[in-house]
Amino acid sequence: MPSERLQRGLRATLLGLAVNVTLTVAKFLAGIFGHSQALIADGVESLADIFSSIIVWRGLVVAETPADEDHPYGHGKAEPIAAAIVSAMLLLAAGLIAYHSLQGIVQPRLAPSPWTLIILVVVIVVKETLFRFVLHESATVASSAVETDAWHHRSDAITSSAAFIGITISLVGGKDYQHADNWAALVAACVIGFNGWRLARPAFNELMDRSPDREICDQIRRLAETIRGVGRVEKCFIRKMGYQLYVDMHVEVDPQMTVLRSHEIAHHVKDKIRDAMPVVSDVLVHIEPLNIPARSSPPPPSP
């Protein structure tokens, strides 16, 4: 049976996928028959949403695959990889929308039909509701991929809002404002591009094993130092794999302590941290002698 985390993540992603398929078809048909470049551009963004939801879905499934001989730390990196790909698709969608919007500005075209505004109102309400739901689920399951997918829905709501404003201006302003929806699509493209860049940074940081917030590291240090026999935590390194954390730390103990006792302390440190912080999957404890600097190279052989 899949884990509860995977079930919730897949539920949010597959719901978004189903909604995106329906809205994409509606936007393209309304844009073509309603003569709205902004609505067609909005459809392009929704098409990117479909592919992004599929990528996030596969990323979640792969990330939950248990560790094996080739991947001893598990497959959690699949989530930030999926998030990075979705962010790249946001940037690509922004570029395509901007290109087609500029084409529409320099070329003569028909004014959009008034009924296209009804389609956009429905899209905005549905997409904003979906964004809030998926964002809440991403926080619950601590998934960067699901969070990126949520913001993809918000980007779609933004492009639809821009299209609504542009079409309204075009209809009210008359012939002199026929290109207003193209300008609206261009503004939306800039917003989408910014969101794509903003979401790409945390994904790449996770792929490069950037340390989590300092507060998490300090909390782990404090927990380790509560164990009797621990003199000081010399070093503490943390990596993030999907939603789980892996900790490597150097703990200083009495240099006269037996190997058996220091081994027991290391296990106590590991158990204490994992019990207090379930998000920590494993803790590797290296024992150092208290007040004696760690050697940077092995000692010379005895004569």
Solvent accessible surface area in square Angstrom, and as a share of the most:
residue,aa,sasa,rsa
1,M,215,0.96
2,P,65,0.41
3,S,50,0.32
4,E,121,0.54
5,R,31,0.11
6,L,16,0.08
7,Q,82,0.36
8,R,61,0.22
9,G,0,0.00
10,L,31,0.15
11,R,128,0.47
12,A,0,0.00
13,T,1,0.00
14,L,79,0.40
15,L,82,0.41
16,G,0,0.00
17,L,36,0.18
18,A,61,0.47
19,V,31,0.18
20,N,0,0.00
21,V,71,0.41
22,T,90,0.52
23,L,15,0.07
24,T,7,0.04
25,V,84,0.48
26,A,35,0.27
27,K,0,0.00
28,F,54,0.23
29,L,92,0.46
30,A,4,0.03
31,G,0,0.00
32,I,102,0.52
33,F,139,0.58
34,G,0,0.00
35,H,77,0.35
36,S,0,0.00
37,Q,35,0.15
38,A,3,0.02
39,L,0,0.00
40,I,46,0.24
41,A,4,0.03
42,D,1,0.00
43,G,0,0.00
44,V,28,0.16
45,E,0,0.00
46,S,0,0.00
47,L,74,0.37
48,A,12,0.09
49,D,0,0.00
50,I,24,0.12
51,F,107,0.45
52,S,0,0.00
53,S,0,0.00
54,I,65,0.33
55,I,42,0.21
56,V,0,0.00
57,W,86,0.30
58,R,111,0.41
59,G,6,0.06
60,L,3,0.02
61,V,45,0.26
62,V,54,0.31
63,A,15,0.12
64,E,47,0.21
65,T,58,0.34
66,P,107,0.67
67,A,60,0.47
68,D,66,0.34
69,E,167,0.75
70,D,121,0.62
71,H,86,0.38
72,P,93,0.58
73,Y,98,0.37
74,G,19,0.19
75,H,29,0.13
76,G,8,0.07
77,K,41,0.17
78,A,16,0.12
79,E,1,0.00
80,P,0,0.00
81,I,84,0.43
82,A,3,0.02
83,A,1,0.00
84,A,13,0.10
85,I,76,0.39
86,V,0,0.00
87,S,0,0.00
88,A,57,0.44
89,M,36,0.16
90,L,0,0.00
91,L,74,0.37
92,L,116,0.57
93,A,3,0.03
94,A,10,0.08
95,G,42,0.41
96,L,74,0.37
97,I,2,0.01
98,A,25,0.20
99,Y,124,0.47
100,H,70,0.31
101,S,0,0.00
102,L,92,0.46
103,Q,65,0.29
104,G,10,0.09
105,I,32,0.16
106,V,118,0.68
107,Q,96,0.43
108,P,129,0.81
109,R,50,0.18
110,L,116,0.58
111,A,40,0.31
112,P,3,0.02
113,S,20,0.13
114,P,88,0.56
115,W,112,0.39
116,T,0,0.00
117,L,35,0.17
118,I,117,0.59
119,I,50,0.25
120,L,0,0.00
121,V,72,0.41
122,V,81,0.46
123,V,1,0.01
124,I,42,0.21
125,V,91,0.52
126,V,52,0.30
127,K,0,0.00
128,E,41,0.18
129,T,85,0.50
130,L,9,0.04
131,F,8,0.03
132,R,153,0.56
133,F,68,0.28
134,V,0,0.00
135,L,55,0.27
136,H,112,0.50
137,E,3,0.01
138,S,6,0.04
139,A,83,0.65
140,T,67,0.39
141,V,8,0.05
142,A,51,0.40
143,S,3,0.02
144,S,23,0.15
145,A,0,0.00
146,V,0,0.00
147,E,68,0.30
148,T,4,0.02
149,D,1,0.00
150,A,0,0.00
151,W,52,0.18
152,H,0,0.00
153,H,0,0.00
154,R,58,0.21
155,S,0,0.00
156,D,0,0.00
157,A,6,0.04
158,I,46,0.23
159,T,6,0.03
160,S,0,0.00
161,S,39,0.25
162,A,14,0.11
163,A,1,0.01
164,F,67,0.28
165,I,102,0.52
166,G,1,0.01
167,I,0,0.00
168,T,46,0.27
169,I,79,0.40
170,S,1,0.01
171,L,57,0.29
172,V,125,0.72
173,G,34,0.33
174,G,33,0.32
175,K,169,0.72
176,D,132,0.68
177,Y,115,0.44
178,Q,44,0.20
179,H,57,0.25
180,A,15,0.12
181,D,0,0.00
182,N,0,0.00
183,W,136,0.48
184,A,12,0.10
185,A,4,0.03
186,L,32,0.16
187,V,94,0.54
188,A,1,0.01
189,A,4,0.03
190,C,90,0.54
191,V,50,0.29
192,I,0,0.00
193,G,16,0.15
194,F,129,0.54
195,N,9,0.05
196,G,0,0.00
197,W,147,0.52
198,R,82,0.30
199,L,7,0.04
200,A,7,0.06
201,R,139,0.51
202,P,70,0.44
203,A,1,0.01
204,F,107,0.45
205,N,45,0.23
206,E,17,0.07
207,L,55,0.27
208,M,156,0.70
209,D,57,0.29
210,R,154,0.56
211,S,65,0.42
212,P,30,0.19
213,D,101,0.52
214,R,164,0.60
215,E,139,0.63
216,I,49,0.25
217,C,7,0.04
218,D,45,0.23
219,Q,70,0.31
220,I,0,0.00
221,R,56,0.20
222,R,146,0.53
223,L,27,0.14
224,A,0,0.00
225,E,80,0.36
226,T,91,0.53
227,I,28,0.14
228,R,211,0.77
229,G,32,0.31
230,V,18,0.10
231,G,43,0.41
232,R,117,0.43
233,V,2,0.01
234,E,43,0.19
235,K,76,0.32
236,C,14,0.08
237,F,117,0.49
238,I,7,0.04
239,R,57,0.21
240,K,56,0.24
241,M,23,0.10
242,G,3,0.03
243,Y,73,0.28
244,Q,57,0.25
245,L,7,0.03
246,Y,26,0.10
247,V,2,0.01
248,D,44,0.23
249,M,1,0.00
250,H,42,0.19
251,V,0,0.00
252,E,9,0.04
253,V,5,0.03
254,D,70,0.36
255,P,64,0.40
256,Q,158,0.70
257,M,49,0.22
258,T,87,0.51
259,V,126,0.73
260,L,122,0.61
261,R,83,0.30
262,S,14,0.09
263,H,100,0.45
264,E,68,0.30
265,I,0,0.00
266,A,15,0.12
267,H,87,0.39
268,H,92,0.41
269,V,0,0.00
270,K,50,0.21
271,D,71,0.37
272,K,81,0.34
273,I,0,0.00
274,R,103,0.38
275,D,116,0.60
276,A,52,0.40
277,M,17,0.07
278,P,118,0.74
279,V,55,0.31
280,V,3,0.02
281,S,28,0.18
282,D,54,0.28
283,V,5,0.03
284,L,120,0.59
285,V,25,0.14
286,H,92,0.41
287,I,51,0.26
288,E,10,0.05
289,P,46,0.29
290,L,53,0.26
291,N,132,0.68
292,I,88,0.45
293,P,116,0.73
294,A,45,0.35
295,R,182,0.66
296,S,123,0.79
297,S,71,0.46
298,P,119,0.75
299,P,78,0.49
300,P,116,0.73
301,P,127,0.80
302,S,102,0.66
303,P,183,1.15
